[in-house]
Amino acid sequence: MHFSTLLTAISALTFASAAAVDTRLGAFDVSVIRGRPLSLNNTQTYEFALGQDNNSCLTFGNSTNMNTVDVKFWNPQCLLTLFEERNCSDLSVVTGPNCWTPDGGIAAFKVTCPYRN
């Protein structure tokens, strides 16, 4: 094998492995309907990439409170924190995987990664 051919093959393998790195932080669905299963008709999906985390208080828009959150996947170094108040001033609930129906509903949320290196 020629050196240039070998170098090209190594470069291609390096690029392919770099492209396989997952840059997704997490995704979750929310619904105004309490409980599962979530229907596509009443569900909103939120997805975040690594680097989109911050300590901002985020809402669902239109003064809508949600009743159910279904965490599809989430980076274990990051947190999805739910709030009953639209200004994130109340005690919060940190979600885990799967479906949650917190008492008081969900008016806002934060996406943070305090454990990321």
N, C-alpha and C positions, 0 to 999 in steps of 0.2 A: 504494500500500500504506500502510495506517495505521501510525503509529509503534508502537502497542501490538501489532499483528500482527507487525511486524518484530522487535520485542523478544522476543516469544514464540518466533519462529522461531530467532533467534540463541541464546536460552537452551536450546532443544531440541537444537540442533546441538552446543553446548558440553557439555551433559550426555551426549549420545551419544558424543562423542569421549572424554570422561573415563571412561565405562563401558568403553570398548574397551581401556584400559590393562591389560596382562597383569600380574597380581600373583603369578604362579606363580614360585617359585624353581627348582624342579626336581622330577623324579620318576625313580624307579628301581625295578626289580624285582630280587629276590634269590631264589636257589634253593639247596637242599641238593645238587642234582644238578650235577655239573661239566659245563660245556659248553652249547652252544646246539643247538637252540632250547629256550627255557624252556617248560615245560609249565604250563598253568594249574593243574594238580593239585598242583604242588609249588612254586608261586611266591607270594611275598609282595610287595606293592607299597607303597612309601613315597613320599609326595608332601609337599612343603614349599612354603609361601607365603613371599613376601618378608617379612622381619621375624622369621621363625621360626629363623633361623640363630643359633647360639651355639657356644661352645667346649666344650660338654658331650660326654662320651663316651656314645654311645647303643648299645644292644645290641638283638638281635633277639628277646629273651625266651626262656624255657624252656631256657636254656643251650645254645641251638642255634647251631652255626657254619654259615655259608653258604659255598658254594663258587663261585658265579657271581653276578655283578652285571651287569645290563643297564640302562645309563643311557638313559632314554627322551628326556629333554630336561633341560638344565641352564643356568642363567644364567651367562654367561661371567665375571661378576664374582665368582662364588662357587665354592667347592671342596667336593667330596665326597671325604673322606679315609677310607680303609679301614685297619683294624688286625687283626692276628692275635690279640691279647690282648684280653680283655673289659674291661680297665681302660685301654686305649689307651696302654699303656706302651712298646710296641715301635716299631720303625721303621715308618713308614706308607707307603701308596701312595696318591697322588692320582689319581683316575680321570679319564678323558676320556670322550668319547661312546662309545656302543655297548657291547659285551659284554666283560667282563673275567673271567678265572679266575685270580686271584692265587695263587701258591704259598703254602701254609699256610692257605688259607681266609680267611674273613672272620668275625671274632667281634664286631666293633664298628665304629662309624663316627662321624665328626663332619661337621657341616654348617656351614661358615663362609663369610663373604663379605668377605674382607680387601680386595678391590679395588672395593667399592661406594662410590660418592661419598657 
